[in-house]
Amino acid sequence: MLRSAAFSAIRRASSVRLSAAAKNAVYQAARGMASAASGDTVTFEFCDKTFEGYNIDIPSRSLTLTKEEAISMYREMQMVRRLEMAADSSYKHKLIRGFCHLCTGQEAVPVGLESAIVKEDAVITAYRCHGFTYMRGASPFGILAELMGRKEGVSKGKGGSMHMYARNFYGGNGIVGAQVPLGAGIAFAQKYNNEKTCTFALYGDGAANQGQVFEAYNMAKLWDLPVIFVCENNKYGMGTAAGRAAANTDYYTRGQYIPGLRVNGMDVLAVRQAAAYAREYAINGNGPMVLEMKTYRYGGHSMSDPGTTYRTREEIQHMRSTSDPITGYKHRLLEAGVLSEEDLKAIDKEAKKIIDEALAKAKAVPEPEAHELWDDVYAKGTEVPYLRGRVPEETHYYNVD
């Protein structure tokens, strides 16, 4: 009700012929219903259900950002959405082959997380990694080229959808749950080197039942490593509902001796607030934390999964219409008077243009040459004498003139 009233007031002020002073008064009153804007900053409030804590206090229910920060998060969510739409279309046109897992519907997690950390922090995730790869600094062109197996892709066309990397971004990992202990290891290095940084190790609700996750919890707490374990709970592990696979679906409590926080993962502002809170906790020597991001994927587990055999189309549509992270954030920006409808449409149009151009450019890049298969297996100067192929004739010898 409050949000609708604010939105209606802003729209009326835009359409009715009022003096500048009167129009400004209407705008300010409307903005105050949902947030407080002052100069170059805007303050957002969270409802009581946004955060739930386990053995720890919850973050503040108020978040103040510069208007540029607020706009940037909307722009980046649109970029991630458009990037995944381009990947979806390219796969259906057989430009992308093999595994391909999209994060459409989950854009608030990579965008909110990245907005709360610094480039020196580390991030490692599973195979639904395109949004994180982009947010960590890879270009849309590099990501799309990699998806199509082209030589100018972020992994030179040899990694594909599940194996993408950027500065302080350790993938993109194809083995379910394997990235979690790796994340603990990265955090161990950060602590060993006395760095004021932390690692975010992300995994899904399906991977949350892996034994190695609990082994990583134990080691991280034993040594108070600066690692934040982030469970992206999108309700389904492949085609299995979380409640059918886990005795305890309160994933934020499953660290037992590690404090946890459940977050509305469809709200980019809540993700940012929680990530900043967890980062501050970890880098100040308090050890690990578990975050559970309650989110939702609109598509199937991968491109080979229609996503409608284990859930109804009505459920998907309900989530799209009531909880979409981009639409919800768009309304908050309008209510706060940060941007107008025209401004938002311009951002949407620009994001589409950038992704369309990146896709066209990626399509024009050739695939790697066959001999490049042997490159980058070892750092130069450290190669073994040879690597075997499928048959003896394919054996590749290094350092042979």
C-alpha positions in Angstrom: 0.0 0.0 0.0 2.7 2.5 1.0 4.8 1.7 -2.0 1.8 2.0 -4.4 0.8 5.3 -2.9 4.2 6.7 -3.3 4.4 5.5 -6.9 1.0 7.0 -7.7 2.0 10.4 -6.2 5.1 10.6 -8.2 3.3 9.7 -11.4 0.6 12.4 -10.7 3.3 15.0 -10.1 4.8 14.2 -13.5 1.5 14.4 -15.4 -0.4 17.2 -13.7 0.4 20.9 -14.5 1.8 22.2 -11.2 4.2 24.9 -10.3 7.8 23.8 -9.8 7.5 24.3 -6.0 4.2 22.4 -5.8 5.6 19.6 -7.9 8.7 19.4 -5.8 6.6 19.2 -2.6 4.6 16.3 -4.0 7.8 14.5 -5.0 9.3 14.9 -1.6 6.2 13.7 0.2 6.0 10.6 -2.0 9.7 9.8 -1.6 9.4 10.0 2.2 6.8 7.2 2.1 9.4 4.6 1.1 12.8 6.3 1.6 14.5 9.5 2.5 16.5 11.3 -0.2 18.8 14.1 0.6 21.1 15.8 -1.9 23.2 13.1 -3.5 22.2 10.3 -1.2 19.1 8.1 -0.7 18.1 6.0 2.3 16.2 2.8 1.9 14.4 0.9 4.7 14.0 -2.9 5.1 11.0 -4.7 6.4 11.2 -7.0 9.4 11.4 -10.2 7.3 14.4 -9.1 5.2 17.0 -10.6 7.6 16.9 -13.5 10.1 19.9 -14.1 12.3 21.3 -17.3 13.9 23.6 -16.6 16.9 24.2 -13.1 15.6 22.5 -9.8 15.5 20.9 -8.8 12.1 22.2 -5.9 10.1 20.7 -2.4 10.2 17.3 -2.1 8.6 18.3 1.2 7.0 20.8 1.6 4.1 22.1 4.9 2.7 23.7 5.1 -0.7 24.8 7.7 -3.0 22.4 8.1 -5.9 25.1 6.9 -8.3 25.6 3.8 -6.3 21.8 3.1 -6.4 21.7 3.7 -10.1 24.7 1.5 -10.8 23.1 -1.5 -9.1 20.0 -1.2 -11.4 22.2 -0.8 -14.4 24.3 -3.9 -13.5 21.3 -6.0 -12.9 20.0 -5.1 -16.3 23.4 -6.0 -17.8 23.4 -9.4 -16.2 19.8 -10.1 -17.2 20.5 -9.1 -20.8 23.7 -11.1 -20.8 21.8 -14.2 -19.8 19.1 -13.6 -22.3 21.8 -13.4 -25.0 23.2 -16.7 -23.8 19.8 -18.3 -23.8 19.1 -17.2 -27.4 22.6 -18.3 -28.5 22.2 -21.7 -27.0 18.9 -22.2 -28.7 20.5 -21.2 -32.0 23.3 -23.8 -31.4 26.0 -21.2 -31.1 26.6 -22.5 -27.5 27.0 -26.2 -26.9 27.3 -28.4 -23.8 26.5 -27.3 -20.2 25.1 -23.9 -19.7 23.5 -22.7 -16.4 21.8 -19.3 -16.4 21.1 -17.1 -13.4 18.0 -15.3 -14.7 16.0 -14.3 -11.7 19.0 -14.4 -9.4 20.7 -11.2 -10.6 20.4 -9.5 -7.2 23.0 -11.8 -5.6 26.1 -11.1 -7.8 25.2 -7.4 -8.2 24.5 -6.8 -4.5 27.5 -8.8 -3.3 30.0 -7.0 -5.6 28.6 -3.6 -4.6 29.5 -4.4 -1.0 33.1 -5.6 -1.4 36.4 -4.5 -2.8 38.3 -5.8 -5.8 41.0 -7.3 -3.5 38.4 -9.6 -1.9 38.0 -13.0 -3.5 34.9 -14.7 -4.9 34.5 -18.3 -5.9 31.3 -20.0 -7.0 29.8 -23.0 -8.8 28.8 -23.3 -12.4 26.0 -20.7 -12.5 28.7 -18.1 -12.8 28.1 -15.7 -15.7 26.8 -12.9 -13.5 29.7 -13.2 -11.0 32.2 -13.3 -13.8 30.8 -10.1 -15.3 30.6 -8.3 -11.9 34.2 -9.3 -11.1 35.4 -7.4 -14.2 35.1 -9.6 -17.2 33.5 -8.0 -20.3 30.2 -9.2 -21.8 32.2 -9.8 -25.0 34.7 -12.0 -23.2 31.9 -14.0 -21.5 29.9 -14.5 -24.6 32.9 -15.4 -26.6 33.9 -18.0 -24.0 30.4 -19.5 -24.0 30.7 -20.0 -27.8 34.2 -21.5 -27.5 36.0 -18.6 -29.2 39.6 -17.9 -28.8 39.1 -14.4 -27.3 36.9 -15.7 -24.5 37.8 -15.1 -20.9 39.3 -18.6 -20.8 40.5 -18.5 -24.4 37.6 -20.6 -25.5 38.6 -23.7 -23.6 36.6 -23.3 -20.4 33.0 -22.7 -21.5 30.1 -21.9 -19.3 31.4 -23.4 -16.1 35.0 -22.3 -16.1 35.3 -18.5 -16.3 37.8 -16.4 -14.3 38.7 -12.8 -13.6 40.9 -11.0 -11.1 40.3 -12.4 -7.7 37.5 -14.5 -9.1 38.3 -18.2 -8.9 35.5 -19.6 -11.0 33.2 -21.1 -12.2 33.6 -24.7 -10.9 31.9 -27.8 -12.3 32.2 -30.2 -9.4 29.2 -29.8 -7.1 30.4 -28.2 -3.8 34.1 -28.5 -4.6 34.5 -24.7 -4.6 33.6 -24.4 -0.9 36.8 -25.9 0.5 38.8 -24.0 -2.2 37.2 -20.8 -0.8 38.3 -21.8 2.7 41.8 -22.2 1.3 41.8 -18.8 -0.3 40.7 -17.3 3.0 43.5 -19.2 4.7 46.0 -17.5 2.3 44.5 -14.1 3.1 44.8 -14.6 6.8 48.4 -16.1 6.4 49.4 -13.0 4.5 47.8 -10.6 7.0 45.5 -9.2 4.3 42.5 -7.1 5.3 40.4 -9.0 2.8 37.9 -11.9 2.8 36.5 -14.6 0.5 32.9 -15.2 -0.5 32.4 -19.0 -1.3 29.1 -19.5 -3.0 27.2 -22.8 -3.5 23.6 -23.8 -4.0 21.0 -25.5 -1.8 21.7 -28.8 -3.6 25.4 -28.6 -2.8 24.7 -27.7 0.8 24.4 -31.4 1.6 27.9 -32.2 0.5 30.2 -33.5 3.1 33.1 -31.3 2.0 30.9 -28.2 2.8 30.8 -29.2 6.5 34.5 -30.1 6.4 35.2 -26.5 5.2 32.9 -25.1 7.9 35.0 -27.0 10.6 38.3 -25.9 9.3 37.2 -22.3 8.8 35.9 -22.0 12.3 38.8 -23.9 13.9 41.2 -21.3 12.4 38.8 -18.4 12.3 39.3 -17.9 8.5 37.9 -14.7 6.9 35.4 -16.7 4.7 31.7 -16.1 4.1 29.9 -19.2 3.0 27.0 -18.1 0.8 24.2 -20.6 0.1 22.1 -19.4 -2.9 18.9 -21.2 -2.0 16.8 -21.1 -5.2 14.5 -23.8 -3.8 15.6 -26.6 -6.2 18.7 -28.7 -6.5 18.5 -29.6 -10.2 14.9 -31.0 -10.2 14.6 -31.8 -6.5 12.8 -29.5 -4.1 15.0 -28.5 -1.2 12.6 -30.1 1.4 12.9 -33.5 -0.3 16.7 -33.5 -0.1 17.5 -31.8 3.2 16.3 -32.5 6.7 17.0 -28.9 7.6 16.3 -26.3 5.0 17.3 -23.4 7.3 20.6 -23.3 5.6 21.9 -20.3 7.5 21.8 -22.4 10.7 23.7 -25.3 9.3 27.1 -24.0 10.3 26.1 -25.0 13.8 29.1 -23.2 15.6 29.2 -20.5 12.8 26.8 -17.6 13.0 24.4 -17.3 10.1 22.1 -14.8 8.4 19.1 -15.5 6.1 18.6 -12.7 3.5 16.0 -11.8 0.9 18.1 -12.7 -2.1 15.6 -11.1 -4.5 16.3 -7.7 -3.0 19.6 -6.3 -4.3 19.8 -3.8 -1.4 19.3 -6.5 1.2 22.1 -8.5 -0.4 24.4 -5.5 -0.4 23.6 -4.8 3.3 24.2 -8.4 4.3 27.4 -8.8 2.3 28.9 -5.6 3.8 27.9 -6.8 7.3 29.5 -10.2 6.8 32.6 -8.7 5.3 33.1 -6.4 8.2 32.6 -9.3 10.6 35.2 -11.5 8.8 38.0 -9.0 8.1 38.0 -8.0 11.8 39.1 -11.4 13.0 35.8 -12.9 14.0 36.0 -15.8 11.6 33.5 -17.2 9.2 29.8 -16.6 8.6 27.1 -18.4 6.7 24.7 -16.4 4.5 21.6 -17.9 3.0 20.3 -16.0 0.0 16.6 -16.9 -0.6 16.4 -16.5 -4.4 14.7 -18.1 -7.4 15.8 -19.1 -10.9 13.2 -18.6 -13.7 14.7 -21.1 -16.1 15.6 -24.8 -15.6 18.7 -26.0 -13.8 20.5 -25.9 -17.1 19.5 -25.3 -20.7 18.7 -29.0 -21.1 16.1 -28.7 -18.3 12.7 -27.1 -19.2 12.2 -26.4 -15.5 8.5 -27.2 -15.5 8.4 -30.9 -14.8 9.0 -30.5 -11.0 7.2 -27.1 -10.5 4.3 -25.4 -12.1 4.3 -22.6 -14.7 2.0 -20.8 -12.3 4.7 -20.9 -9.6 7.3 -19.4 -11.9 4.9 -16.7 -13.1 4.0 -15.9 -9.6 7.7 -15.3 -8.7 8.2 -13.2 -11.8 5.2 -11.0 -11.0 5.7 -10.6 -7.3 9.4 -10.9 -6.6 11.5 -10.1 -9.6 14.7 -8.4 -8.4 14.9 -5.8 -11.2 11.2 -4.9 -11.2 11.1 -4.6 -7.5 14.2 -2.4 -7.4 12.9 -0.3 -10.2 9.8 0.6 -8.2 12.0 1.5 -5.2 14.1 3.9 -7.3 11.0 5.5 -8.7 9.5 5.9 -5.3 12.7 7.5 -4.0 12.8 9.9 -6.9 16.2 8.7 -7.9 15.3 8.2 -11.5 12.3 8.7 -13.8 10.6 6.1 -16.0 12.4 7.7 -19.0 15.8 7.4 -17.2 15.2 3.8 -16.5 14.1 3.0 -20.0 17.3 4.7 -21.3 19.4 2.4 -19.0 17.5 -0.6 -20.2 18.0 0.4 -23.9 21.7 1.0 -23.3 22.2 -2.4 -21.7 20.5 -4.1 -24.6 22.7 -2.2 -27.0 25.9 -3.1 -25.2 25.0 -6.8 -25.0 23.8 -7.0 -28.6 27.1 -5.4 -29.8 29.2 -7.8 -27.6 27.3 -10.8 -29.0 27.8 -9.7 -32.6 31.5 -9.2 -31.9 31.9 -12.6 -30.2 30.2 -14.4 -33.1 32.9 -13.0 -35.5 35.8 -14.4 -33.5 37.3 -17.8 -34.6 37.6 -20.8 -32.4 41.1 -21.7 -31.0 43.5 -23.6 -33.3 43.8 -27.3 -32.4 47.5 -26.9 -31.3 46.3 -24.4 -28.6 44.7 -27.3 -26.7 48.1 -27.9 -25.1 48.7 -24.3 -24.1 48.2 -23.1 -20.5 48.1 -26.6 -19.0 51.3 -25.6 -17.2 52.9 -22.2 -16.6 55.7 -21.6 -19.1 59.0 -23.1 -18.0 57.3 -25.7 -15.7 56.0 -28.1 -18.3 56.4 -31.8 -17.9 58.2 -33.5 -20.8 55.0 -34.6 -22.5 51.3 -35.0 -22.2 49.4 -38.1 -23.5 46.5 -37.8 -25.9 43.8 -40.3 -26.6 46.2 -42.5 -28.5 50.0 -42.6 -28.6 50.1 -40.7 -31.9 48.5 -37.7 -30.1 51.2 -37.4 -27.5 52.4 -33.8 -27.2 56.0 -33.1 -26.4 56.9 -29.8 -24.7 60.2 -27.8 -25.3 60.8 -29.5 -28.6 62.2 -27.3 -31.4 
